[in-house]
Amino acid sequence: MGRFRPLFLVLLAAFALGAVAATGASARKATPGINPSNVLFTAKGGVSLFAASGLLSGAEIRCASNMATGGFTTSLSGTFDVLILGCLVKIVSALFLCTGSNNRVTSSILALGTLHLRYREATGTKSVVAFLLIPVKFVCEEGSTERAYEVDGCVAGEITPVNKNVKTGEHFTLLMTKAATTRDEITKIENEAGDGEETCRLQASENGGAFAEAARAITYEIGGDVSSAEIQA
């Protein structure tokens, strides 16, 4: 049987090379990316909730609807603006209307910033969009009583589907959820290099006081200005 040994070794080597090639082909990229990389988008969302630890007397700001626009300037990042409408909070028995510092429409808040595609975990293809906020300032008023707030930091939501073409008339879904009343479910994401974690946390302050951990919950439906787009993970 000695004459069959060289053939066995050749087959074994070929199998090993094939396994390495398959592993390389299935290995994920350092960071998910969108294709094409210059997509403009619009998004809409229903009711959103916002709360912060020790602030708002333990209540949540409830906003009736959300509209967003933005665009990717690279396959990994871009800019956004979100108009949040119908924002109210009931503190004890008083109903406060919350309006952004630069907003003309009562009970509306405008949020601006940059967005970044990242992996949610060290393995797998679950992908998130992380939003880095330019500080958002708003005031909640009831009669002559005012409470001033500032929100900044990072908030992330999981986006689906990935590795699938989303065509005209279809949409991506972005889900932001809370793990607790004042803590977002996603507070750590993979960094851009894909070799470790980075923190993504939202925070807020009341009447110029210390910042505290905050959370936001909403679901967005996102559509693009192209015939099809794909998040490649």
C-alpha positions as CSV (number, residue, x, y, z in Angstrom):
1,M,0.0,0.0,0.0
2,G,3.1,2.2,0.1
3,R,2.5,3.4,-3.5
4,F,-0.9,5.0,-2.5
5,R,0.7,7.2,0.2
6,P,1.8,10.1,-2.1
7,L,-1.7,10.3,-3.6
8,F,-3.2,10.4,-0.1
9,L,-0.8,13.2,0.9
10,V,-1.7,15.2,-2.3
11,L,-5.4,14.8,-1.6
12,L,-5.0,15.8,2.1
13,A,-3.0,18.9,1.1
14,A,-5.6,19.9,-1.5
15,F,-8.4,19.5,1.1
16,A,-6.4,21.7,3.6
17,L,-5.9,24.4,1.0
18,G,-9.6,24.3,0.1
19,A,-10.6,24.7,3.7
20,V,-8.3,27.7,4.1
21,A,-9.7,29.3,1.0
22,A,-13.2,28.7,2.2
23,T,-12.4,30.3,5.6
24,G,-10.9,33.3,3.9
25,A,-13.9,33.7,1.6
26,S,-16.4,33.6,4.5
27,A,-14.4,35.9,6.8
28,R,-16.2,39.1,7.5
29,K,-14.7,42.5,6.8
30,A,-13.4,44.8,9.5
31,T,-16.5,46.9,9.2
32,P,-19.8,46.5,7.4
33,G,-20.4,48.9,4.5
34,I,-23.2,50.1,2.3
35,N,-23.1,49.6,-1.5
36,P,-23.4,52.0,-3.3
37,S,-21.5,54.3,-1.0
38,N,-23.2,57.5,-1.9
39,V,-26.8,56.7,-0.9
40,L,-29.1,59.5,0.2
41,F,-31.9,58.3,2.5
42,T,-35.1,59.2,4.2
43,A,-36.5,57.5,7.3
44,K,-39.7,57.6,9.2
45,G,-40.6,56.3,12.7
46,G,-43.6,56.2,15.0
47,V,-43.7,56.9,18.7
48,S,-40.3,57.3,20.4
49,L,-39.4,57.3,24.1
50,F,-36.6,59.1,25.9
51,A,-35.6,58.8,29.5
52,A,-32.5,59.7,31.6
53,S,-31.3,58.4,35.0
54,G,-32.4,60.7,37.8
55,L,-33.9,63.3,35.4
56,L,-37.5,64.2,34.4
57,S,-38.6,63.1,37.8
58,G,-38.4,59.6,36.6
59,A,-40.8,60.2,33.6
60,E,-40.3,59.5,29.9
61,I,-40.5,62.0,27.1
62,R,-42.9,60.6,24.5
63,C,-42.8,61.9,20.9
64,A,-45.5,61.1,18.4
65,S,-43.4,60.7,15.3
66,N,-40.0,61.0,13.7
67,M,-38.7,62.0,10.3
68,A,-35.1,61.8,9.2
69,T,-33.0,62.5,6.1
70,G,-29.3,62.0,5.5
71,G,-26.7,60.4,3.3
72,F,-23.6,58.2,3.2
73,T,-20.5,60.0,2.1
74,T,-18.4,56.8,2.3
75,S,-19.5,53.1,2.6
76,L,-19.0,53.4,6.4
77,S,-20.2,56.8,7.4
78,G,-22.4,59.8,6.6
79,T,-24.6,62.5,8.2
80,F,-28.1,62.7,9.4
81,D,-30.8,65.0,10.7
82,V,-33.9,63.9,12.6
83,L,-37.0,66.0,13.3
84,I,-38.8,64.6,16.3
85,L,-42.4,65.8,16.6
86,G,-45.1,66.0,19.3
87,C,-42.8,65.7,22.3
88,L,-44.6,65.6,25.7
89,V,-43.7,64.5,29.2
90,K,-46.0,64.2,32.2
91,I,-44.1,65.1,35.3
92,V,-46.1,64.4,38.4
93,S,-49.5,65.7,37.3
94,A,-48.3,68.4,34.9
95,L,-48.0,68.0,31.1
96,F,-44.9,69.6,29.7
97,L,-44.3,70.4,26.0
98,C,-40.7,69.9,24.9
99,T,-39.3,72.1,22.1
100,G,-35.7,72.3,20.7
101,S,-33.8,75.5,21.3
102,N,-33.7,76.4,17.6
103,N,-37.1,74.9,16.6
104,R,-40.0,77.2,15.5
105,V,-42.6,74.4,15.8
106,T,-43.8,73.8,19.4
107,S,-43.0,70.3,20.8
108,S,-40.5,69.5,18.0
109,I,-36.8,68.7,18.5
110,L,-34.1,68.6,15.8
111,A,-31.1,66.3,16.1
112,L,-28.1,66.4,13.9
113,G,-24.8,64.5,13.7
114,T,-22.8,61.8,11.9
115,L,-23.7,58.1,11.4
116,H,-21.3,55.1,11.3
117,L,-21.8,51.5,10.3
118,R,-20.4,49.0,12.8
119,Y,-20.7,45.4,13.8
120,R,-22.7,44.8,17.0
121,E,-20.5,41.9,18.2
122,A,-17.0,40.5,17.8
123,T,-18.4,37.7,15.6
124,G,-21.2,37.3,13.2
125,T,-22.8,39.7,10.8
126,K,-25.2,41.7,13.1
127,S,-24.7,45.3,12.1
128,V,-25.6,48.6,13.8
129,V,-25.8,52.2,12.8
130,A,-24.2,54.4,15.5
131,F,-25.3,58.0,15.6
132,L,-22.9,60.6,17.1
133,L,-24.9,63.6,18.2
134,I,-24.1,67.2,18.0
135,P,-25.4,68.3,21.4
136,V,-29.1,68.7,21.3
137,K,-30.7,71.3,23.6
138,F,-34.4,71.6,24.3
139,V,-36.8,73.1,26.9
140,C,-39.8,71.4,28.4
141,E,-42.5,73.9,29.5
142,E,-45.7,73.9,31.4
143,G,-47.1,77.4,32.0
144,S,-44.3,79.4,33.6
145,T,-42.3,76.4,34.6
146,E,-39.4,75.4,32.4
147,R,-36.8,72.6,32.5
148,A,-33.8,72.8,30.2
149,Y,-32.1,69.7,28.8
150,E,-29.0,68.8,26.8
151,V,-28.5,65.5,25.2
152,D,-25.3,64.2,23.6
153,G,-23.1,61.2,23.1
154,C,-23.9,58.1,20.9
155,V,-26.9,56.0,20.3
156,A,-27.0,52.8,18.2
157,G,-29.6,50.6,16.7
158,E,-29.4,47.3,14.9
159,I,-30.1,47.5,11.1
160,T,-31.6,44.7,9.0
161,P,-31.4,43.1,6.5
162,V,-27.7,42.7,5.8
163,N,-26.2,40.9,2.8
164,K,-29.4,41.4,0.9
165,N,-30.4,43.9,-1.8
166,V,-33.1,46.3,-0.7
167,K,-34.9,47.6,-3.8
168,T,-37.2,50.5,-4.5
169,G,-40.4,50.1,-2.5
170,E,-38.6,48.1,0.2
171,H,-36.8,49.4,3.3
172,F,-34.2,48.7,5.9
173,T,-35.4,48.5,9.5
174,L,-33.4,50.2,12.3
175,L,-34.4,49.1,15.8
176,M,-33.3,51.1,18.9
177,T,-34.4,49.5,22.2
178,K,-33.9,50.0,25.9
179,A,-32.5,47.3,28.2
180,A,-33.7,49.3,31.2
181,T,-35.7,52.5,31.7
182,T,-32.7,54.7,31.3
183,R,-30.1,52.4,29.5
184,D,-30.0,51.5,25.9
185,E,-29.7,47.9,24.9
186,I,-26.7,48.6,22.7
187,T,-23.9,50.4,24.6
188,K,-20.8,48.7,23.2
189,I,-20.1,48.1,19.5
190,E,-17.1,46.9,17.5
191,N,-14.6,49.7,16.5
192,E,-13.8,50.7,12.9
193,A,-10.7,48.6,12.8
194,G,-12.7,45.5,13.8
195,D,-10.2,44.6,16.5
196,G,-12.0,45.6,19.7
197,E,-15.0,47.3,21.3
198,E,-15.8,50.9,21.8
199,T,-18.5,52.6,23.9
200,C,-21.7,54.1,22.5
201,R,-23.7,55.7,25.2
202,L,-26.3,58.5,25.3
203,Q,-26.3,61.0,28.1
204,A,-28.4,64.0,29.2
205,S,-28.3,66.8,31.7
206,E,-31.1,68.9,33.3
207,N,-30.9,72.6,34.0
208,G,-27.1,72.6,33.5
209,G,-26.5,69.8,36.0
210,A,-24.3,66.7,35.8
211,F,-24.8,64.4,32.8
212,A,-26.5,61.1,33.5
213,E,-27.0,58.0,31.3
214,A,-30.0,58.2,28.9
215,A,-31.9,55.9,26.6
216,R,-34.0,56.2,23.5
217,A,-36.4,53.7,21.9
218,I,-37.8,53.8,18.4
219,T,-38.1,51.8,15.1
220,Y,-37.3,53.5,11.8
221,E,-38.1,52.4,8.2
222,I,-35.3,53.6,5.9
223,G,-35.4,54.0,2.2
224,G,-32.8,55.1,-0.3
225,D,-32.7,57.2,-3.5
226,V,-31.2,54.4,-5.6
227,S,-32.9,51.4,-7.3
228,S,-31.2,49.0,-4.8
229,A,-28.7,49.1,-1.9
230,E,-27.1,46.5,0.3
231,I,-25.3,46.5,3.6
232,Q,-22.5,44.1,3.1
233,A,-21.3,42.5,6.3
